Amino acid sequence: MGDGVVPAVLNALSGTGIKVTIALPNELLSSAAHH
């Protein structure tokens, strides 16, 4: 996973709204933990 994941997730959040926030919480937390 590189920097491309962040804009992809942001685009998904913008497109689908809260459903993505619920679907990918572990991805976001994991990504934040690596920073």
N, C-alpha and C positions, 0 to 999 in steps of 0.2 A: 504494500500500500504506500503510495507516494502522495505528493501534494495534489494530484489530480482528484483524489478522493474527496477532498474538502469542497471544491466547487461543485462536484457531482452531487454531494449530499445537500448542499445549499440549494442547488437547482431542484432537487427532489422535494425538499421542504417547501420551496416556493410553489411547486407544481401540485403537490398532493396535500400539503398542510400537515395537520397533526398526526395523521396516520403514519407518516414516515418517522415522526418523532417517537412514536410508540414502537414501530417496527425495528428501528436501528439504535436503541439506546446503548446497547453494549458496544456497538461500533464506535459511537461518538465518545463514550467514556474511555474505551480502550485507546482511541486516537489521542484524547486529551492526556491520558496517563503517560503516553510516550513523549509528550512535550513537557 
